Every structure is written in C-alpha cells, then in structure tokens.
Amino acid sequence: MSDMEEKFPRALWVRLIIYIAVGHLFAAFIWLLFEIGAK
C-alpha cells in the first residue's frame, strides 16, 4: 500500500476528487436545465 502512496501523492488524489465533484455538479446543472426546459 505504501508503494501506491508513493506513486500517487496526496495532492493528486485531492485534485482528482475535486475534478470528479465539479464534473458531477456541472452534469447535474445541465440535467436541471433540461428538466426545466422540458416543462
């Protein structure tokens, strides 16, 4: 496990989690626009 942590620093994991969170928020926003537009 320590070998994996050496390959992937903590900053990279934090950035990956932020990118995933922002991507999901962006997708939810677009989905919301389509839902409102469909009504």
All heavy atoms as TSV, in Angstrom:
chain	resi	resn	atom	element	x	y	z
A	1	MET	N	N	0.844	-1.212	0.000
A	1	MET	CA	C	0.000	0.000	0.000
A	1	MET	C	C	0.871	1.251	0.000
A	1	MET	O	O	0.557	2.220	-0.631
A	1	MET	CB	C	-0.911	-0.022	1.232
A	1	MET	CG	C	-1.960	1.073	1.213
A	1	MET	SD	S	-3.120	0.897	-0.170
A	1	MET	CE	C	-3.885	2.502	-0.150
A	2	SER	N	N	1.987	1.208	0.728
A	2	SER	CA	C	2.876	2.376	0.774
A	2	SER	C	C	3.489	2.651	-0.601
A	2	SER	O	O	3.790	3.788	-0.934
A	2	SER	CB	C	3.984	2.165	1.803
A	2	SER	OG	O	4.755	1.036	1.443
A	3	ASP	N	N	3.621	1.604	-1.416
A	3	ASP	CA	C	4.149	1.780	-2.768
A	3	ASP	C	C	3.173	2.582	-3.631
A	3	ASP	O	O	3.582	3.424	-4.413
A	3	ASP	CB	C	4.410	0.404	-3.401
A	3	ASP	CG	C	5.176	0.525	-4.712
A	3	ASP	OD1	O	6.123	1.322	-4.749
A	3	ASP	OD2	O	4.819	-0.162	-5.675
A	4	MET	N	N	1.869	2.337	-3.461
A	4	MET	CA	C	0.848	3.093	-4.202
A	4	MET	C	C	0.843	4.555	-3.776
A	4	MET	O	O	0.694	5.444	-4.592
A	4	MET	CB	C	-0.541	2.489	-3.951
A	4	MET	CG	C	-0.821	1.253	-4.792
A	4	MET	SD	S	-0.981	1.594	-6.548
A	4	MET	CE	C	-2.587	2.405	-6.556
A	5	GLU	N	N	1.001	4.812	-2.496
A	5	GLU	CA	C	1.003	6.179	-1.982
A	5	GLU	C	C	2.195	6.970	-2.499
A	5	GLU	O	O	2.115	8.181	-2.661
A	5	GLU	CB	C	0.981	6.169	-0.450
A	5	GLU	CG	C	-0.383	5.759	0.097
A	5	GLU	CD	C	-0.395	5.643	1.606
A	5	GLU	OE1	O	0.651	5.927	2.219
A	5	GLU	OE2	O	-1.434	5.256	2.157
A	6	GLU	N	N	3.307	6.276	-2.743
A	6	GLU	CA	C	4.481	6.954	-3.293
A	6	GLU	C	C	4.250	7.345	-4.752
A	6	GLU	O	O	4.702	8.388	-5.196
A	6	GLU	CB	C	5.709	6.045	-3.185
A	6	GLU	CG	C	6.258	5.969	-1.770
A	6	GLU	CD	C	7.366	4.942	-1.636
A	6	GLU	OE1	O	7.930	4.546	-2.670
A	6	GLU	OE2	O	7.663	4.541	-0.500
A	7	LYS	N	N	3.543	6.501	-5.498
A	7	LYS	CA	C	3.270	6.798	-6.902
A	7	LYS	C	C	2.244	7.923	-7.040
A	7	LYS	O	O	2.353	8.761	-7.913
A	7	LYS	CB	C	2.748	5.542	-7.617
A	7	LYS	CG	C	3.824	4.509	-7.877
A	7	LYS	CD	C	3.246	3.303	-8.593
A	7	LYS	CE	C	4.289	2.198	-8.731
A	7	LYS	NZ	N	3.682	0.972	-9.288
A	8	PHE	N	N	1.217	7.908	-6.173
A	8	PHE	CA	C	0.162	8.923	-6.227
A	8	PHE	C	C	0.218	9.803	-4.981
A	8	PHE	O	O	-0.239	9.395	-3.917
A	8	PHE	CB	C	-1.210	8.252	-6.331
A	8	PHE	CG	C	-1.411	7.509	-7.622
A	8	PHE	CD1	C	-1.312	6.130	-7.657
A	8	PHE	CD2	C	-1.707	8.183	-8.793
A	8	PHE	CE1	C	-1.494	5.424	-8.841
A	8	PHE	CE2	C	-1.900	7.494	-9.974
A	8	PHE	CZ	C	-1.790	6.120	-10.007
A	9	PRO	N	N	0.785	10.982	-5.095
A	9	PRO	CA	C	0.835	11.878	-3.934
A	9	PRO	C	C	-0.557	12.343	-3.518
A	9	PRO	O	O	-1.510	12.285	-4.302
A	9	PRO	CB	C	1.693	13.054	-4.419
A	9	PRO	CG	C	1.728	12.957	-5.893
A	9	PRO	CD	C	1.446	11.540	-6.254
A	10	ARG	N	N	-0.667	12.794	-2.277
A	10	ARG	CA	C	-1.959	13.217	-1.726
A	10	ARG	C	C	-2.585	14.341	-2.548
A	10	ARG	O	O	-3.795	14.367	-2.743
A	10	ARG	CB	C	-1.752	13.672	-0.272
A	10	ARG	CG	C	-3.053	13.940	0.441
A	10	ARG	CD	C	-2.812	14.370	1.872
A	10	ARG	NE	N	-2.208	13.308	2.680
A	10	ARG	CZ	C	-2.916	12.373	3.316
A	10	ARG	NH1	N	-4.220	12.353	3.223
A	10	ARG	NH2	N	-2.301	11.467	4.028
A	11	ALA	N	N	-1.771	15.276	-3.035
A	11	ALA	CA	C	-2.281	16.398	-3.820
A	11	ALA	C	C	-3.004	15.915	-5.075
A	11	ALA	O	O	-4.007	16.498	-5.480
A	11	ALA	CB	C	-1.136	17.337	-4.203
A	12	LEU	N	N	-2.501	14.836	-5.678
A	12	LEU	CA	C	-3.124	14.290	-6.880
A	12	LEU	C	C	-4.500	13.705	-6.555
A	12	LEU	O	O	-5.453	13.907	-7.300
A	12	LEU	CB	C	-2.218	13.201	-7.479
A	12	LEU	CG	C	-2.608	12.731	-8.884
A	12	LEU	CD1	C	-2.289	13.809	-9.904
A	12	LEU	CD2	C	-1.857	11.465	-9.231
A	13	TRP	N	N	-4.619	12.991	-5.428
A	13	TRP	CA	C	-5.912	12.441	-5.010
A	13	TRP	C	C	-6.907	13.550	-4.718
A	13	TRP	O	O	-8.073	13.452	-5.109
A	13	TRP	CB	C	-5.737	11.563	-3.767
A	13	TRP	CG	C	-5.154	10.224	-4.072
A	13	TRP	CD1	C	-3.943	9.756	-3.661
A	13	TRP	CD2	C	-5.742	9.170	-4.852
A	13	TRP	NE1	N	-3.754	8.476	-4.148
A	13	TRP	CE2	C	-4.835	8.092	-4.874
A	13	TRP	CE3	C	-6.958	9.051	-5.540
A	13	TRP	CZ2	C	-5.111	6.904	-5.549
A	13	TRP	CZ3	C	-7.224	7.874	-6.213
A	13	TRP	CH2	C	-6.317	6.814	-6.217
A	14	VAL	N	N	-6.446	14.619	-4.032
A	14	VAL	CA	C	-7.327	15.751	-3.713
A	14	VAL	C	C	-7.830	16.398	-5.000
A	14	VAL	O	O	-9.019	16.668	-5.143
A	14	VAL	CB	C	-6.592	16.780	-2.828
A	14	VAL	CG1	C	-7.405	18.057	-2.675
A	14	VAL	CG2	C	-6.298	16.179	-1.457
A	15	ARG	N	N	-6.921	16.611	-5.967
A	15	ARG	CA	C	-7.289	17.215	-7.243
A	15	ARG	C	C	-8.271	16.329	-8.005
A	15	ARG	O	O	-9.232	16.812	-8.590
A	15	ARG	CB	C	-6.022	17.428	-8.079
A	15	ARG	CG	C	-6.213	18.450	-9.191
A	15	ARG	CD	C	-4.929	18.613	-9.988
A	15	ARG	NE	N	-3.810	18.975	-9.115
A	15	ARG	CZ	C	-2.526	18.840	-9.465
A	15	ARG	NH1	N	-2.203	18.350	-10.632
A	15	ARG	NH2	N	-1.579	19.199	-8.627
A	16	LEU	N	N	-8.052	15.011	-7.960
A	16	LEU	CA	C	-8.933	14.059	-8.637
A	16	LEU	C	C	-10.339	14.104	-8.043
A	16	LEU	O	O	-11.327	14.141	-8.777
A	16	LEU	CB	C	-8.339	12.656	-8.506
A	16	LEU	CG	C	-8.989	11.558	-9.351
A	16	LEU	CD1	C	-8.696	11.804	-10.829
A	16	LEU	CD2	C	-8.457	10.204	-8.939
A	17	ILE	N	N	-10.420	14.140	-6.717
A	17	ILE	CA	C	-11.714	14.210	-6.035
A	17	ILE	C	C	-12.425	15.522	-6.375
A	17	ILE	O	O	-13.627	15.541	-6.635
A	17	ILE	CB	C	-11.527	14.044	-4.507
A	17	ILE	CG1	C	-11.128	12.593	-4.191
A	17	ILE	CG2	C	-12.800	14.405	-3.751
A	17	ILE	CD1	C	-10.558	12.397	-2.809
A	18	ILE	N	N	-11.679	16.633	-6.404
A	18	ILE	CA	C	-12.269	17.934	-6.758
A	18	ILE	C	C	-12.787	17.904	-8.196
A	18	ILE	O	O	-13.902	18.362	-8.462
A	18	ILE	CB	C	-11.240	19.067	-6.541
A	18	ILE	CG1	C	-11.001	19.280	-5.040
A	18	ILE	CG2	C	-11.724	20.364	-7.196
A	18	ILE	CD1	C	-9.820	20.161	-4.725
A	19	TYR	N	N	-11.997	17.375	-9.136
A	19	TYR	CA	C	-12.433	17.285	-10.529
A	19	TYR	C	C	-13.697	16.450	-10.669
A	19	TYR	O	O	-14.611	16.816	-11.401
A	19	TYR	CB	C	-11.321	16.698	-11.405
A	19	TYR	CG	C	-10.218	17.659	-11.766
A	19	TYR	CD1	C	-8.936	17.193	-12.042
A	19	TYR	CD2	C	-10.459	19.026	-11.833
A	19	TYR	CE1	C	-7.913	18.064	-12.380
A	19	TYR	CE2	C	-9.446	19.908	-12.164
A	19	TYR	CZ	C	-8.161	19.429	-12.438
A	19	TYR	OH	O	-7.159	20.282	-12.776
A	20	ILE	N	N	-13.775	15.326	-9.968
A	20	ILE	CA	C	-14.962	14.466	-10.013
A	20	ILE	C	C	-16.175	15.200	-9.432
A	20	ILE	O	O	-17.260	15.172	-10.018
A	20	ILE	CB	C	-14.687	13.136	-9.276
A	20	ILE	CG1	C	-13.689	12.290	-10.085
A	20	ILE	CG2	C	-15.983	12.354	-9.061
A	20	ILE	CD1	C	-13.120	11.117	-9.307
A	21	ALA	N	N	-15.982	15.878	-8.307
A	21	ALA	CA	C	-17.075	16.615	-7.668
A	21	ALA	C	C	-17.585	17.734	-8.577
A	21	ALA	O	O	-18.792	17.889	-8.769
A	21	ALA	CB	C	-16.597	17.190	-6.327
A	22	VAL	N	N	-16.676	18.502	-9.165
A	22	VAL	CA	C	-17.053	19.597	-10.066
A	22	VAL	C	C	-17.741	19.034	-11.313
A	22	VAL	O	O	-18.735	19.593	-11.771
A	22	VAL	CB	C	-15.817	20.458	-10.439
A	22	VAL	CG1	C	-16.145	21.430	-11.574
A	22	VAL	CG2	C	-15.324	21.231	-9.218
A	23	GLY	N	N	-17.233	17.942	-11.834
A	23	GLY	CA	C	-17.842	17.307	-13.008
A	23	GLY	C	C	-19.272	16.860	-12.731
A	23	GLY	O	O	-20.144	17.054	-13.567
A	24	HIS	N	N	-19.512	16.288	-11.554
A	24	HIS	CA	C	-20.858	15.859	-11.194
A	24	HIS	C	C	-21.781	17.062	-10.994
A	24	HIS	O	O	-22.943	17.021	-11.399
A	24	HIS	CB	C	-20.816	14.998	-9.928
A	24	HIS	CG	C	-20.468	13.578	-10.192
A	24	HIS	ND1	N	-19.169	13.154	-10.355
A	24	HIS	CD2	C	-21.244	12.483	-10.361
A	24	HIS	CE1	C	-19.189	11.847	-10.586
A	24	HIS	NE2	N	-20.429	11.412	-10.599
A	25	LEU	N	N	-21.286	18.123	-10.375
A	25	LEU	CA	C	-22.098	19.332	-10.191
A	25	LEU	C	C	-22.463	19.955	-11.539
A	25	LEU	O	O	-23.592	20.380	-11.755
A	25	LEU	CB	C	-21.337	20.361	-9.335
A	25	LEU	CG	C	-21.278	20.056	-7.842
A	25	LEU	CD1	C	-20.302	20.991	-7.149
A	25	LEU	CD2	C	-22.659	20.183	-7.206
A	26	PHE	N	N	-21.497	19.982	-12.459
A	26	PHE	CA	C	-21.727	20.516	-13.805
A	26	PHE	C	C	-22.768	19.679	-14.547
A	26	PHE	O	O	-23.678	20.213	-15.173
A	26	PHE	CB	C	-20.402	20.558	-14.577
A	26	PHE	CG	C	-20.499	21.223	-15.918
A	26	PHE	CD1	C	-20.790	22.576	-16.009
A	26	PHE	CD2	C	-20.306	20.490	-17.078
A	26	PHE	CE1	C	-20.885	23.188	-17.247
A	26	PHE	CE2	C	-20.403	21.094	-18.325
A	26	PHE	CZ	C	-20.692	22.451	-18.405
A	27	ALA	N	N	-22.647	18.355	-14.457
A	27	ALA	CA	C	-23.609	17.459	-15.102
A	27	ALA	C	C	-25.002	17.619	-14.495
A	27	ALA	O	O	-26.000	17.633	-15.219
A	27	ALA	CB	C	-23.131	16.018	-14.963
A	28	ALA	N	N	-25.087	17.762	-13.180
A	28	ALA	CA	C	-26.370	17.963	-12.505
A	28	ALA	C	C	-27.002	19.287	-12.927
A	28	ALA	O	O	-28.214	19.374	-13.119
A	28	ALA	CB	C	-26.173	17.938	-10.991
A	29	PHE	N	N	-26.196	20.321	-13.103
A	29	PHE	CA	C	-26.677	21.633	-13.544
A	29	PHE	C	C	-27.262	21.545	-14.953
A	29	PHE	O	O	-28.352	22.054	-15.218
A	29	PHE	CB	C	-25.522	22.646	-13.496
A	29	PHE	CG	C	-25.907	24.014	-13.991
A	29	PHE	CD1	C	-26.790	24.800	-13.270
A	29	PHE	CD2	C	-25.378	24.507	-15.179
A	29	PHE	CE1	C	-27.146	26.067	-13.730
A	29	PHE	CE2	C	-25.730	25.771	-15.637
A	29	PHE	CZ	C	-26.613	26.546	-14.909
A	30	ILE	N	N	-26.568	20.876	-15.854
A	30	ILE	CA	C	-27.052	20.701	-17.228
A	30	ILE	C	C	-28.339	19.871	-17.237
A	30	ILE	O	O	-29.300	20.212	-17.926
A	30	ILE	CB	C	-25.952	20.055	-18.109
A	30	ILE	CG1	C	-24.831	21.061	-18.350
A	30	ILE	CG2	C	-26.537	19.579	-19.450
A	30	ILE	CD1	C	-23.621	20.460	-19.030
A	31	TRP	N	N	-28.390	18.797	-16.440
A	31	TRP	CA	C	-29.590	17.960	-16.331
A	31	TRP	C	C	-30.771	18.792	-15.826
A	31	TRP	O	O	-31.885	18.673	-16.334
A	31	TRP	CB	C	-29.307	16.794	-15.391
A	31	TRP	CG	C	-30.527	15.951	-15.133
A	31	TRP	CD1	C	-31.033	14.999	-15.960
A	31	TRP	CD2	C	-31.386	16.016	-13.995
A	31	TRP	NE1	N	-32.171	14.453	-15.381
A	31	TRP	CE2	C	-32.406	15.053	-14.182
A	31	TRP	CE3	C	-31.394	16.790	-12.820
A	31	TRP	CZ2	C	-33.413	14.871	-13.235
A	31	TRP	CZ3	C	-32.387	16.582	-11.896
A	31	TRP	CH2	C	-33.392	15.634	-12.098
A	32	LEU	N	N	-30.496	19.668	-14.854
A	32	LEU	CA	C	-31.541	20.540	-14.288
A	32	LEU	C	C	-32.057	21.495	-15.368
A	32	LEU	O	O	-33.267	21.722	-15.466
A	32	LEU	CB	C	-30.962	21.318	-13.099
A	32	LEU	CG	C	-31.984	22.029	-12.196
A	32	LEU	CD1	C	-32.847	20.992	-11.479
A	32	LEU	CD2	C	-31.264	22.909	-11.196
A	33	LEU	N	N	-31.182	22.045	-16.182
A	33	LEU	CA	C	-31.612	22.924	-17.277
A	33	LEU	C	C	-32.523	22.192	-18.259
A	33	LEU	O	O	-33.541	22.730	-18.686
A	33	LEU	CB	C	-30.380	23.474	-18.034
A	33	LEU	CG	C	-29.563	24.541	-17.319
A	33	LEU	CD1	C	-28.377	24.943	-18.195
A	33	LEU	CD2	C	-30.391	25.776	-17.016
A	34	PHE	N	N	-32.176	20.960	-18.594
A	34	PHE	CA	C	-33.012	20.166	-19.495
A	34	PHE	C	C	-34.356	19.832	-18.869
A	34	PHE	O	O	-35.387	19.857	-19.542
A	34	PHE	CB	C	-32.292	18.881	-19.918
A	34	PHE	CG	C	-31.353	19.072	-21.077
A	34	PHE	CD1	C	-29.980	19.093	-20.900
A	34	PHE	CD2	C	-31.865	19.244	-22.359
A	34	PHE	CE1	C	-29.126	19.271	-21.972
A	34	PHE	CE2	C	-31.011	19.420	-23.448
A	34	PHE	CZ	C	-29.644	19.438	-23.250
A	35	GLU	N	N	-34.364	19.522	-17.567
A	35	GLU	CA	C	-35.606	19.221	-16.875
A	35	GLU	C	C	-36.536	20.435	-16.845
A	35	GLU	O	O	-37.736	20.311	-17.051
A	35	GLU	CB	C	-35.301	18.767	-15.439
A	35	GLU	CG	C	-34.777	17.360	-15.354
A	35	GLU	CD	C	-35.818	16.321	-15.718
A	35	GLU	OE1	O	-36.957	16.379	-15.174
A	35	GLU	OE2	O	-35.524	15.447	-16.552
A	36	ILE	N	N	-35.978	21.624	-16.572
A	36	ILE	CA	C	-36.768	22.857	-16.568
A	36	ILE	C	C	-37.243	23.194	-17.978
A	36	ILE	O	O	-38.383	23.593	-18.175
A	36	ILE	CB	C	-35.932	24.021	-15.948
A	36	ILE	CG1	C	-35.697	23.764	-14.455
A	36	ILE	CG2	C	-36.634	25.361	-16.148
A	36	ILE	CD1	C	-34.649	24.659	-13.838
A	37	GLY	N	N	-36.353	23.005	-18.966
A	37	GLY	CA	C	-36.700	23.296	-20.353
A	37	GLY	C	C	-37.772	22.380	-20.913
A	37	GLY	O	O	-38.534	22.764	-21.786
A	38	ALA	N	N	-37.867	21.151	-20.376
A	38	ALA	CA	C	-38.846	20.182	-20.867
A	38	ALA	C	C	-40.266	20.512	-20.388
A	38	ALA	O	O	-41.228	20.063	-20.982
A	38	ALA	CB	C	-38.453	18.781	-20.416
A	39	LYS	N	N	-40.371	21.325	-19.355
A	39	LYS	CA	C	-41.699	21.629	-18.795
A	39	LYS	C	C	-42.376	22.797	-19.494
A	39	LYS	O	O	-41.760	23.546	-20.193
A	39	LYS	CB	C	-41.571	21.943	-17.296
A	39	LYS	CG	C	-41.235	20.705	-16.518
A	39	LYS	CD	C	-41.122	20.960	-15.036
A	39	LYS	CE	C	-40.792	19.663	-14.315
A	39	LYS	NZ	N	-40.544	19.896	-12.890
